[in-house]
Amino acid sequence: MSLALPQSLWAAMRRGIAGRCPRCGGVRLFARFLQPVARCRLCGQDWTLHAADDFPPYVSIIVTGHLMAPVLIVLGSATALSMVATMTIAVAMAVVLLLALLQPAKGAIIALQWWMGMQGFAARPGKAEAGVE
Ligand SMILES: [Zn+2]
């Protein structure tokens, strides 16, 4: 458990992807599947300030599409499966991938917004808390 501020955007996003508080990394970021906690109980960061909106689903769809493309090519060309079997496998895999990627994508987007001082987050944490402008 690290309670230190992340040293980079990528470090903050890794914490968000893992479902941890991007600021301190000490506790869970999400109270429910896609609902972040209102305030981190360790560092006190207010997470109601984020506005991830539709961006996490867009990221999930793009990643799922890129991961599913080779699977669809293999299923369509290298197997003797029927069209119904191919579509059943493909749709099931796509739904599972989308659901699996949604929370990590939202955690990463919240971390990105926090680090960049976007939406309700006042300023980049390293600058604001170090007193550097
Ligand atoms: Zn925290």
Residues whose N, C-alpha, C, O or C-beta is under 5 A from the ligand:
A	BS01	ZN	C21 R23 C24 G25 C40 L42 C43 G44
